[in-house]
Amino acid sequence: MTSKGEGVKGTYKQSLKALLPYGMLATKKWLAGQGLSAHALDNAVKTETLLLLATGVYSQYSRSVSWEGVIASMQRMEKDGSENIPPVVGGLSALGLSGLSQYLSLGNTPHIHLYVQGKLPTWLARLSLPMKFEGHSTSKLWPESVLQDKAFIKEHEWEAELPSVYFSCPEKAMLELLMDLPDTVTFEHANELMQGLVNLSPRKLDLLLKGCKSVKAKRLFFWLAKRQAYPWFSKLNVEDYDLGSGKRVVAKGGKLDTDYLITVPSDMVMENDS
C-alpha cells in the first residue's frame, strides 16, 4: 500500500516531468508561474530530479540540451509570459532549416540567428552550451502584422511529443538575412543562397515586400533576384513597393547599380546591368 507521502512525491515528480520533459529547460520564474514553489524547486535540485544549468535555469534528467530544446523552451515560455511575440529562428538559420543552407556545418559551434521583437532573455547568456545564439531586432524590419502572421512561419519538429521550433519561411528569411549584408554575410554568400531559391511564393513575397520596413533589404533582394530571373521574379512589379529614394552605399568602393541605386561589388556587376 502506497503511503500518503509517497503519493504526493510521485505526483510532484509527474508534474515536473510534464512541465519539463527531457530535452527542454525552464526558468525559475516560469516554473513558479506553473505553481512550483521555490522550496519545491530547491528540493528537486537536491534530489537530482532537476538539474541547475545556470542561475535560475533548470533541465530535467540531463544537462545535454540541444539548440532546438533551448529555442523550443524559450518560445514556449515567452508565449506564456510576455506580451511580445516570441523569438523566431530566422535569416541564415531559417534557410538552413528549410534545407537551403548548411549553416550548422560551418565550424564547430553552431550559430543560431534569432529574430526578436524586444531583446533575447538574459538567462540565455548564462548557459554554458556548445552553441551561440545571435539576436537580431525586428524593429527596423517587420511590422507587428507580419510577425503575427502564421503564413510566414514554419514548424521544425525536432523531437516527438515536444513543442516544435518556429522559424521563418524562406521568403521572410532571405529578407532578414539581407539586413546584415555585408557585416555578417557577404554578397557572394547571399548570391549563392539566392541561386537556391527557385520556388519562392510570389504571393508571400508581395505581402512581405509591402510590409518590410528596410529599404536596404528590399533593394538588395530585387538586385539579387534579377540576377537569377526565376519565374516568381517576373510576377513582382518593383513599382508596387516602397524602395525609398536616393543612393545607398552597401558595398564600400563598389559600383552603383542604377536600377536599385545601391553600390554592389564591382566584380559582381553583370554585363547587361544598366
N, C-alpha and C positions, 0 to 999 in steps of 0.2 A: 504494500500500500504506500502511495506517494504522500509524503508529509506536505503540510501547507507551505513550509519554507522552500522545499524543493520545487513545488508547483509554481511559486512566484518566480524563483530563479529561472526555471525553464521558460516561463512566459516572457521574462525580461530578455533572455538570450534570443528567443524567437523574434521579439520586437526589434532588437538590434540587427539581427540578420536581415529582416525585412527592410529596415531603413537603410542599412549599409551593407549591401551584398558584396561578395568578393569582386575585387577589381574596381570598386568605387571608393570615393573618400567623401568626407563631410567635415564641416567646421563645427566647433563647439556651439556657436550661435545658432546654426541651423538645426542641430540635434536638440538643442534646448527648446527651439520652436516646435519640435515634434513631440515635446513632452518629457524629454530626458533631463533629469536634474544634474547639476554639477557633481553632486555626490555619487550619483549612479555612473557618470562618465569616469570619475576617478577610480571607482571600484572596478569598472570594466577594463581600465588600463592595468590595474594591479593584478587582475586575474588573467591578463593577456587575452581577454575577449576582444578588446580594441587595442590597436597599436597607434602610438603617437608618432605621426610622420613629421610634424613640426608643431610649434606652439599653437594650440587651438585647432589642429587639423588631425583627423583620425582616419584610419582604414580598418577593415575587418580582415582578420586571419593572416594577411601577408603584407609585407612592405613593397612588394612588386606591383606597382601600379603603372599601367601604360598611359601614353598620352591621350588615347581615346577615353580611358577611365577618368583622367583628370578633367577633360573637357566636358564629357557627359555629366559628370558630377557638378561642375561649375554651372553648366546650363540649367540643370535641374534646380540647383539652389538659387540661382539668380531669378529664375522664373517664379519661384515660390516667394521670394522675399524682397523683390525690388520692383520699382515702377519702370525702371529702364528695361529695354529689350535685351535679353541675354546675349553675351558674345557669340559670334558665329565664326566658324573656320572660313577664311576667305582667301582671296588672292592666289598666290602660288600653291599654298597648301590645299585649297579647294580644287584647283585644277588637277592636283595630284590624286585627290580622292575620286575625281571623275575619270581617272586613267589617262590624263592628258599631260602629266608632268611627273617625272620620277624624283619628286622633291625629297622623299625620305632617304634616298640613297646618296644624297650629297653630303658626304662627311659622316663622321661617327656620331655626331649629336644632331638629331632631328630638330629643325626649326619649324615651329608651328605658328602660322600667322593667324591672329585673331582680330576680328573687326568688331569694335565695341562702341556703343553709344556714349558711354562715360569713360570710366577707367577700369582696367583689369583689377580684380580683387587683390588686396595687399598680401593675403596669405599665399598667393601663387608664388611670390618671390621667396618665400620661406622654405619651400620644398626643395629637397636635395634629390633631384631626379635626373636621369641621363637624357634630358631634352630641354629645349629652350622655347619659351613662349614669347612671341613678339606681338605687342598690342598696337593696333592702328585705329585711330579715331575716325569715326564715320561722319563727324560734324560738318566737314567740308566736302563730303562726297554724296551722302544719301539723305533724302528727307525721310521723315518717320514713316510715311506711306509706303516707301519701298522696303524699309526694314521690317515692317509688319506684314508685308505681302508674302504669303507662303508659296506663291508661284515661283519665287526666286530662291527658294530654299530646298535643298535635298537632304535626305537622311542616310547616314552611314551606319549600317547595322554591323557593329563590331563584335558583339557577344550576345548569344541567345538569352532572352528574357531580361536584358539590361537596356536602359534607355539608349536610343540612338544618338549619334553625334550629328548636329545640324551644321550644314555647310552651304556656301553659295553655289548656285548653278554656274556653269561655265561662262555664260554671258555676263553675269554680275562679277564673277571672279576676275575676268580679264580686265574690266574697267578698274577694279580695285587694285590690281597689280600695277596698272599704268600710272596710278597716283605716285608710286615710289620710283618711277623711272626718272633719271638714271642712278639714283642714290643706292638702292638696294637690288635693282635688277637692271641689266644692261639692255641697250637697244637690240643687240644681237640675240639675246635670250628671249626678249619679248617677241621678236620676229619669228624665232623658231617655234614659240608657243602658238602664235597666230597661224602658222602653217598647219598646225594640227587641228584647228577649229573649223573643220569642214562643214559640220552640221548644226550650226547655231540657229536659234529660232528668231526669225525676223520680227515676230510679234513681241517676244520678250525684249529684244534689243531696242525696238521702238519705244517701249514703255520705260526701259532703263535709261536710254539716252535722253528722253524727255525729262526724266526725274533727276538725272545726275547733276550735281552742283559744280563739278570740276570741269572747267573749260579745257584744262590741260589734258585730262584723261580722255575726254571726248575727241579732241583734235588728234591725239596720238592713236586712238582707236581707229578713226577714219583713215589716217595715213597708213597704218599697218594693214587694215582691211583692204584698202585699194590695191596694195601690192599683190594680194592673193587673188582678188577678183572672183571670190566664191559666189555662187548663185544668191545666197542670202544678202550679199552686199548690194546687189543690183536692186533689191527691194527696199532699200533705205534711201530716202531723199534727204541729202545733207541740209537742205533749206528748211526742213521741218524742226531742226534742233538749234538751240542757242549755243553757238560756239564763240560767243564774245566778240571782241574787236581788238585790233592791234596785234603786233607780233609778240610771240612768246619764245624766249630762249630756253630750250630744253637741253640741247647738246651745245655746250660752250665751244666756240670756234668751228661750229658746223655750218651747214649750208641751209639757207631758208627755203622751205617748201612753200611755194606761192599759193597752193590750193588751200592749205590749212594754216598758213602763217606761223609755222613752228620751225625752229632750227633742228636739223637732224644730221647725223654723221655724214660727212662728205662721201665716204665710201659706200654708203647705203642708198645714195640717190640713184634712182633708175633713169635710164636714158630718155624715157618718154615722160618723165616728171616735168611738169610745167614750171 
